[in-house]
Amino acid sequence: MRQLKIHNFGPIQDVDIQLKEYNFLIGGQGVGKSTIAKLLSIVTDYNLYLYLSLRQEDTIGVWHQFLENFGILNYEKEDSIIEYTQEGKSCFDDKTEEYRLSVRVDANGVSVEMSYNGEQVQHKDVAKVLLCSIADRTETEEFKNRFDKEDLSAILDVLRDSLYIPAERIMYASFTKLLPALNLVKETVSDNMLYFAVEYNNAKAKIGHCTMPVLEVDFVHEKDDDYIVTSDGKRLVIREASSGMQSTIPLLLTLDYATDKKGYHSYVVEEPECNLYPTNQLRLMDVLLDYIKRKRSTLTITTHSPYIINYLNVLIRRSYRGMDNGLSPEEVAAYYVTEDGGATDLMAVDNDSQEWLVDTFDLSEPMNGIYSEYVALN
């Protein structure tokens, strides 16, 4: 179980959402979808808890640094409240262990609570527990053996580090040597955007040449530039390609690299549909899910696209029909972020089939309005 509550932070007034393995946030511009996604990335980053435990005298300073890293520090207000809770079970040496983690940020500061098999983990031991999480994901046995296996099992699924893929990724394709330029102006660029630039550069260097699913082109990285090669053999520098390719290639290339080499436990993708024709938006969804299913990871998507949200019902029905390329409704959370700063749960039970689905009725309002005006003009 994962739950995120937000009160009076940026455009968000009151939001209480239950998070699953696959989370979808849809809504208009400026309603707070990205705000929710960025806060989720922060509270699921083990580094936050490590720094909080090491700098107990300045926990609010640590929190503000993480907000600044995502460019949302100015969103905080005097009565802002952020609360995140995660609880579940992990398995180690054939034993099942229960854990619970919660963090709350309000006017009184930052408070963290962590329990293992019902017993509170003392604040002075939080750093040790978090280091166990890092140790478990390293290949260095000497580092792993510094900690008890009991501590390792407690943290396996508790804390997750995230890769945030911003909507502004189109500019990474437009400028091949973007990273040095971003470093020169990093005072005006958020750290999460710089971090994605690093991971995109790592992906290009590691992969070099690959076929891009969805786009039906090959990507080629060379020292002097990046190229696409079309099915008829035509070679273009990527900045001369379509805007859909410039937006999608950094997304797919970085996900390919990250899911294969880095093993992030949480991925957040802003507006995967950017500059894509509806058919390709749906094909992209299938590819994204294939990447995420490589590992035991979670995926959060912010979107303006009703096509993507409606496609969730196809994915859910595939699962009901026993198909491998679907999503179980138990794995899916979908919320409509409203203009008044709230979030409406879109998951519902269909009256006829008694199967879970995503209620997309409100999302069809623009099309209904267009049709109504068309009829009225007869």
N, C-alpha and C positions, 0 to 999 in steps of 0.2 A: 504494500500500500504506500502510495506517495501522494501527499497533499500539499498544495501551495495556496496560501492566503495572502492577499495584498489589499491594503487599505490606504487610500489617498496617496498614491505614488504616481507622479506624472499624470497621464490621462486616466489612469485607473482609479475608480472610486472604491468599489468593493468587489473583489473577485475571490471565489473559493472553488478551486478546481481539483478534481481527482485525476491524477496522472497515471497513464498506462504505459505499455511498451511503445505504442505509436500514438502520438498526440497531434491534433490538427486544430489550428486556430484560424478562423476566417472572420473577416470584417472589413469595414471601409478604411480609408486612409486616416491615420492619426488617432485611431481609437485605442491603441495600446497593445496590439498583438506582439510587436517586437519587444515592447517593455516587459511583457510577461515572459517571453522567450529568453531575454537577456537575464532577468532575475533568476529564471530556472537554471540557466547555465552557471550563474554565480553560486547558488546554494547547493549545486551538485558537484562543485569543484573541491576536491580534497585539500587543495592548497589553502582555501579559505579557512578551513578548520585547523590546519597546521599552523598558519600564521596567527590565528586567534589564540591558540594555546601557547605559542612562543612569545606573544606580545600582549599578555594579559592586562598590562597597564594601559593599553591603547587599543582596545578592541574596536571602538567606533572608528578610529583612524584606519584600521585594517579594512573594515567594511566600506568606508568611503573610497579607499584606494581601488577596491574591486568595482565599485560603481563607476569610478572615473575610467577604469580600464575599458568599460563598455559604453562610455559617453553618456551616462545617465545620472551622474552625480547631482546635477541641478534639478532632477525630478523629485528628489526627497523633500518632504515638507515636515513641519514641526510635529504633526500628528501621524506621520506615516508609520505603518506597521507592516512588516514582512514576516511571515511565519511559514516554515517548511518542516514537514515531518515525513520520515521514511521508516518503515518497519517491515520486517519479513524474516525469512529464514535463509541460512547458508549451510552448506554441507561440507564437512571436512573429515577425512578418515572415517567415512561411513557414519558419522554422527551429525545430527541436525541441530543447529544452534539458532536461537532467536536473537534478533537485534532490534534496536530502536534508536533513531537519531532525530533530534529536533533542534532547530535554530530559530530564534526570534529576535527581531530588531525593532526597537521602538524608541520612544523618547528617553527611556531609562538606559539604553545601551544595547549591547549584544549579549545574548545568553545562549549557551549550547548545552544540550543534555544528550548523553549517549549511554545506553544500557546494553548489557550482554547477558542473555539468559535471565533477564529480570533484575539484574544487579547493576547499579549505577557505576559507570566508569569514572573514576575520580579525575578532576580537571587536570591534575598534574600528570596523569597518564595518557591524556588525549594525544599528545605528540607521539608517544610511543605507539599507540594504536594506529595512528595515521601513517607513521613510518612503516608499520607492518604492511599496510595496504600497498605502499610503494615497493617494499621488499618483495612482496608476492608477485609483482609484475616485472621483476628484474631477472636476469640470468645468472646473477652472482650469488653462489651458494653461501659464501662467507658473509655477505650482507644479510641474506635471509636468516642465517643461523644465529644472528644477534638477538632474535626475538623468539618467544615461545610460540609454538604452533597454535596454541589456544587463542592467542591474540590475533594471529593471522586469520583463523577461521571466523573470528568475530567481525572482521572488516571486509571480507571478500566482496560482499554485495552492498555494503553500506554506503560507501563514498564513491562518487563517480566523477571523472574529469570529462569535460565536454569539448567538442570541436564546434565552433560557431561559424557558419558559412553565411556571410552577409549578402544582402541584395545588391550591394555595390560591387560585387565580384566582376562585373562586366569591365571595369577599368583595369583589372589585373590582366585581362587578355589584350587590352588595347596597348599597354606599355610593357614590352618584354622585360625591360630592366627597371621595373616599378619599385622593387624592394629598396634599392639604394635611394631612390627619390623619396619614398615614404619615410625613410629614416631621417632624411634631411628636414622634413616638415612634420616630424612625429609629435610636435607640440600641438598640432591641429588635427591629428589623426588618432583615433582611439586605439588602444593597445590590441583589442581583439581583431581589428582590421589589419594591423601589422602582423599579428600572429598568423592570420589566415594567409597573408602574403608569403610568409616564411614556409608554411606547409605546402602552398601551391608551388613555390620554387623547388622544395624538396621533392614533390611529386614529379615535376617535369624532369628533374635531374635523374631520378631513380627509374622512371618508366621510359622516358625518351621517345618511344614510338609505340603507338597503340591505335586500335580501331575504337572509335567513339560510338557506342550504342546510341540509338535514338536518331543521331544526326547522319549516320551512314557516311561518315568521312573518316580518314585517318588523321591522327595528330602526330606531328613530328617536332621534336624539340632539338634545336641546334644552338651552338653557343651564341651565334649572332642574332637569332630570331626564332620565333615559333611559327609553324605552318600547319595548314590543313591540306589534305590531298583528297580530291573528290573521286567519285567512282569512275569517272572518265580520265583520271590521271592528272587533272589540272591541279596545280600547286599554287596556293595563295598564302601570303602572310596573314596571320590570324586577325590582325586589325583591319584587314580588308574583307573579312568574312561577314556574314550576316550577324545582326545583333543577337539573335537567338543562339548562334554558335558561340559568340563571345561571352555570353552569360552562362551557357550550359557546360562548355568545356572545362573551365576552372572548377565547377561543381563536381562533375563526374571524375575528372582526373584526380582531384584531391581526395574524394571519397574512395576511389580505387586504391590509392596509396595508403590512406589512413586506416581503412578497414583491413588491409593486408599487412601493413608494417607497424602500425602504431597501436591498434587495439583500443581506441577510445571507447568508453562505456556509454557515452551519450553524444548524439549528433543533433544539432539544431540547424535547420535550413530555412533561410528567409526566401520566400517567393520563388520556389523552383520553376514556376511557370513563366518567368520573365521572358518576354519576347518570343514565346513559342506558340505555334498554332495549336488549337485544342487537341487534335489527334496526337501530336507529339507530347503534349502535357501528360496524357494518359500513358503513353509508352515510357516516358521518363519516370512516372510513378512506379511502374513495374521494375525498372532498372534500379531505382533507389532502394526499393525493398529488397531486391536481390543482394545489394551491397550490405545493407544493415543486417540481414539474416546470416551473413558470414560469421558474425560474432554474436555473443549475447549482449546486444546493445539496445539502446532506446533511441527513438527518432521523434523529434518535434518539428513540425512544419507550420510556418505562418504563410497564409495565402490570401489572395483576393479572388481566386478562381473557383467559381461554382462547379466547373468541370471536375476539378480534383475532388471536391467534397462529394459530389454525386457519384464519382467513381468508387468511393469507399464502399458504397452499397454493393457494387459488383464484387469487390474484393471480399466483403463479408459473406455474400451469398456463395462465392466460390468455396469458402471455408465450410459453410453449412453443407455443401454438396461434396465435401471430402476432397477437394482439390488442393494440391500443394502450394499453388501460387495465390492463395487467398490470405485473409487476415481474420482471425477469430474475433468476434465482437467483444470478448473478454479482454482482448489486447488493445482495443481502440478507444480513445477518448476524442471527442470532437466538440468544440465550443465556438459559439458565435459571439464575438466580442462586440459589445453594443456601444453606441455613441454616448450613452450616459455613464460609461466607465464600468459596466458590469460584464458578465459572461454567462450566456445561456447554454446549458447542456443540450446538445443535439441528439444524443443517443436515446432511442425510444423503441418500443415493441410494436411491430406491425399488427393491426387488429385482425387481419385475415390469416396471415401465416404464423403469427405468434413468434416470429423471428425478430431478433434485434436488427435495427438499421439506423441510419443517420437521417434524421428528419430534415429534409431540404426544402420544405414548403416555403419558408420565409425567403430562401435564397432565390426563388423563382419570381419574386415580386417585381423586379425590373422588367422581365419579359412579359409578365401579365399586364403591367402598365403600358408597355409598348403596344401589345395586342389590343387592349381596351381602347386606346386612343385611335388605333388604326380602324377599329370597328365604328367608333363614334364619328369618324370623318366620312363615312359612307353617305 
